[in-house]
Amino acid sequence: MNPHRKIGDVILKAENISLSFGGVKALTNISLDVREHEICAIIGPNGAGKSSMLNVINGVYHPQEGRVSYKGHVRDSMHAHEAARHGIARTFQNIALFKGMSVLDNIMTGRNLKMHTNFLQQALYWGATQREEIRHRRKVEEIIDFLQIENIRKTPVGRLPYGLQKRVELGRALAAEPTLLLLDEPMAGMNVEEKQDMCRFILDVNDEFGTTIVLIEHDMGVVMDISDRVIVLDYGKKIGDGSPEEVRANPDVIAAYLGTSH
Ligand SMILES: Nc1ncnc2c1ncn2[C@@H]1O[C@H](COP(=O)(O)OP(=O)(O)OP(=O)(O)O)[C@@H](O)[C@H]1O
């Protein structure tokens, strides 16, 4: 990791978040901070509430209690499209790409929020629309270079191996030029080599673009290797929060998570 990386101020603050689905308490009184430029992992056994927490952060779920502030602004209720507009992008546990579309076109869909011209403007101002299109294409090509997927840019995503599909999904999230990138199990189902590649890309995104990253990951080796900080959930409660070394030595975490054959 780049020794000159500088972790900044708190960019995202969740305070006393509680979320239930009917009788199921998915999250109980969770508070957490994420600092600018850091890589923060959320770990915990199945059903611990990790995905729910990510969904609260990007406005998909609305907690019954607590509040979230992002870049200093408190949000009582924020919707997913607003989160995206404010620079929060995410990938999903199950790949959510258009399988019949090419890699290039899939990544281009990540630019949607950046497109300023509407249908009428497109009809009236053809030149401006063309220039905007060229600008977006250039950005997408940069991402394709960055992720080293030039050779498959025209390939329909459904024909790619799983590891590459995950990389394309990362590309689509990057196309939105996010400040905060949420990754839900970016390495699930990958072989060792694919995991190493993905780790490198995550570290490079953080390093080169300064993107703050919150990720959910089950692979402990990966989590401990790439994270600045690890937050541990168990049965919807926070039981650990600290550096990888601190979390590794936390008895509650060992009992709840690391001690199990997860
Ligand atoms: N939309 C929903 N409707 C009802 N219950 C839900 C919903 N989403 C999550 N839950 C419940 O909330 C709890 C936390 O689930 P969540 O998916 O957040 O856990 P997780 O830590 O991400 O699990 P996993 O590692 O298996 O993905 C579980 O008991 C789950 O069944």
The ligand as a Gaussian input file, in Angstrom:
#p B3LYP/6-31G(d) Opt

LIG

0 1
 N      -35.589000      -7.261000       2.451000
 C      -35.611000      -8.019000       3.546000
 N      -36.771000      -8.517000       4.022000
 C      -36.794000      -9.253000       5.155000
 N      -35.714000      -9.584000       5.867000
 C      -34.514000      -9.129000       5.436000
 C      -34.395000      -8.334000       4.254000
 N      -33.078000      -8.028000       4.062000
 C      -32.424000      -8.617000       5.076000
 N      -33.278000      -9.279000       5.901000
 C      -32.930000     -10.006000       7.126000
 O      -32.087000      -9.179000       7.896000
 C      -31.020000      -9.950000       8.467000
 C      -29.693000      -9.390000       7.986000
 O      -29.538000      -9.701000       6.575000
 P      -28.358000      -9.171000       5.679000
 O      -28.610000      -9.659000       4.300000
 O      -28.189000      -7.726000       5.883000
 O      -27.117000      -9.959000       6.311000
 P      -25.664000     -10.205000       5.705000
 O      -24.714000     -10.058000       6.846000
 O      -25.449000      -9.345000       4.527000
 O      -25.736000     -11.741000       5.265000
 P      -24.963000     -12.542000       4.091000
 O      -23.533000     -12.632000       4.514000
 O      -25.628000     -13.872000       4.120000
 O      -25.173000     -11.785000       2.824000
 C      -31.261000     -11.404000       8.066000
 O      -31.963000     -12.033000       9.116000
 C      -32.114000     -11.275000       6.832000
 O      -32.918000     -12.409000       6.686000

